[in-house]
Amino acid sequence: MLGIGDLRLDRVALCVGLAVVALCSCHAQQPSAPRSAPAQTERVVVGVSAGTAVATLVRPTPGVLRMSLFIDAGSRDATPPQLATLAAWIAAARAGRGVNATVFPDATELALQCESTDAAHCASMLQTALSTRAPSEAEVQAARMRLQAARREALARDPERQADALALHGLLGEPARGFFPLGSAEDDGQCDLQSVAAFLRTHYGPTRALLVAAGDARPEQIHELVARTVARAPAAAHARAARTLTVASAPRLELAVADRAVVSLAIAAADIGRAQAFADSLQRSVQQASPGSPLHLQGSVFEARGGALALLHVHGAEQGDTLGRSVRALAWLLVEPPGASLARTAADDLSSVAQTLGVRWSAAGPASSDLPAFAAGALADGGRGDQPRVKDPNAAVYATYNTRLQAIFDQALASARPRVRGPSDAYAASVVTDNGGRIDVRVTTGERVAIAVRNALGAERDPPLLHGRAALLATLSTTACAGGGPEALQAELQALGATLLPRVDAQSYGVLLELPRAHWRQGIELALRCVQAPSADALAFSDAALRLQARLAGARSAQRMRAQVAALVTPAAPGLCAPWGNPQLIGNLNARTLSEWSRETTFGAAWAVAISGALPVSEAVERVARRIARMPAGRLPPAVQPAEPVTQATGQANLLAPSSEGSDVLVVWQARAARATPAAAQVLATALSVLLSRQPGATLLWREGDAHSWGAWAAVALHVSAELAPRLAELMAQAGRGLSAETLEPALVSALDTQRRAEAAAGSKLGVRTERIARARLGELPSESALPQARETLELLLRARPTWVGLD
């Protein structure tokens, strides 16, 4: 089997997918060793000679020439399909030693390799094959015996071929039989002398032929040979029949019971590039949906009159999971079709190149209008003799598999059109999926689009010993996702002109993606893929941990200080005060811990997605819904309750006996308040830092104030000399007594005004506005900024008893 990365249009791929017949009438005559290569450039010359199409591929293969005669009739033109195979074998045998016959669904190839100096003789042999009209009974019987042997060989080579037949039948109906040139044994009785002769008379003729000469050849010489030989064969009785790919009106699943479990997919597209794109996109989708999964695809992509087909086997997982994931991905691709890809050709030998030209010529024609489409075929591993002999031994197995797999198939199809409820129009949408996911879209002007994805289980749920878990998961989501490493993600972001940033606070975590409007569809896929499937690779985890450590770096960095405050103020939920974590505890985290938490947070009710930009609202909603609706609904756990704060001066002992260089100390004032205001805490922290740092022997290291859902805190970090340390408690008490809400109110009013202006300025930024929408849908409320609430917060903090610790 071929890996999906090697999907290609050549004889090998077609043999794998369709059991194409390619048998020699006898051993091929080998040309002599090539002589010195002439200096010539490869080129293809096409034309018509006396009514016969001619293509000459000039190559520097001294003395070696491949001549292939293609007839524009194959197994799709025969009833039953094996008639085309029997006719080709008889014609090849009539031509003589070295002529090979290969039957494709839309063409028959009669080919041989010869010395370029013997081109005239080779052309005469092909004329003989094309002129075959009256086979004998002995020739037909010999060909039928060969057909039986070829079927046994094909079954041994590809035992899963029955699943391909089911998938193609589900896609095309009865015409699917024409894609199997070996046909079925029960139809062999129709392949008598008269029917084989009729097929030869109807389809074999020079005006329905293409001669491809590849190798050491001169175009004018080949044209002359064709006019003197091939073009003089008897004419075909009929012109080529018009043929299209008429596909089923809806995706179908066909089942059968066998001795193995196999899932096969048949995809029809308008051309080979689009069929290749479906195969490539399907491979990426199943890999990205479950990174590290053993699921993989194998098969072939090939052209056919009316379009192109991909025929793929899916292996590596339990059959229901295999079917569900692959069909879901295909159903999505029907509504989010990929762009065309280049059809890959793995082989570059003369035979493969000639077949590529010939198959493409035979398949030429208008594409069907109802493409793309797909169907699935599944073999159920039912064994044999599992019921009493009076019953069908497969009946019970088939009934069970039919019910189960059909339900999986239907559910996978439904995922392409998930239901949403809520208001939506051409300018805005605010909807909820059936599993509780929240989606908001806002139309704005400009050339940029912002996509904010947030999960409601934020840093407040970090256990004390795993403080930083949410921040590291957000960082990992922007470092490597869906099985790809950091380099792959950065390359994708660069190609899209996008920025992807981690976001975390106490209530939620996630990512913010901004990119040009032209790439908003890829942006939705990328953002949701990254947050739903961050990489579990150990190297990617290490890279993300280093990035988070760099953010927290510095012995006296703001994030490190916040972590120290959190240990005092909210020790059971340190993420409330320090969402980005504690640099000293990052080492407690590992890839397994993050993977487990990622799985626990992957349910619909936890997610909110907000998008802002100049984009179609309904399409954006549908794309997001498809990626959220597949998750289980889930239920948010109860809110986290922080433990009682630390109120004793835990660092007092080492402050009483400081080193000769002095000591670093962190002093914290904190108060419980239902509607705390950050501005009040910041004003107090500033005032206290000014008073304390004025003392001889005190140097300000850091100050900050903030509020969270249970209260507010103000903190000051100082370096104090050995002489000042014993008097620190007295100085802190004096500083507190020297301040009041009245004296600080002017500063508080100014701080509130500054805060409002800063919020307004930030709100003008596309990304900030979008994040606020997502956070609001998760129930996150903005901090109180009114003066009465700020004054109340300040008074509570002023009445609080300070807590302090010595810093290492």
Buried (B, 14 or more C-beta within 10 A) or exposed (E): BBEBBBBBBBBBBBBBBBBBBBBBBEEBBEBEEEEEEEEEEEEBBBBEBBBBBBBBBBBBBBBBBBBBBBBBBBBBBBBBBBBBBBBBBBBBBBBBEBBBBBBBBBBBBBBBBBBBEBBEBBBBBBBBBBBBEEBEEEBBEBBBEBBEEBBEEBBEEBBBBBBBBBBBBBBBBEBBBBBBBBBEEEBBEEBBBEBBBBBBBBBBBBBBBBBBBBBBBBBEBBBBBBBBBBBBBBEBEEEBEEBBBBBBEEBBBBBBBBEEBBBBBBBBBBBBBBBBBBBBBBBBBBBBBBBEBEBBBBBBBBBBBBBBBBBBBBBEBEBBBBBBBBBBBBBBBBEBBBEBBEBBBBBEEBBBBBBBBBBBBBBEBEBBEBBBBBBBBBBBEBEEEEBEEEEEBBEBBBEEBBEBBBEBBEEBBEBBEBEBEEEBEEEBBBBBBBBBBBBBBBBBEEEBBBBBBBBBBBBBBBEBEBBBBBBBBBBBBBBBBBBBBBEBBBEBBEEBEBEBBBBBBBBBBBBBBBBBBEBBBBBBBBBBBBBBBBBBBEEBBEBBBEBBBEBBEEEEBBBBBBBBBBBBBBBBBBBBBBBBBBBBBBEBBBBEBBBEBBEEBBBBBBBBBBBBBEBEBEBBBBBBBBBBBBBEBBEEEEEBEBEEBBEEBBBBEBBEEBEEEBBBBBBBBBBEBEBBBBBBBBBBBBBBBEBBBEBEBBBBBBBBBBBBBBBBBBBBBBBBBBEBBEEBBEBBEEBBEEBEBEEBBEBBBEBBEEBEEEBEEEEEEBBBBBBBBBBBBBEBEEBBBEBEBBBBBBBBBBEBEBBBBBBE
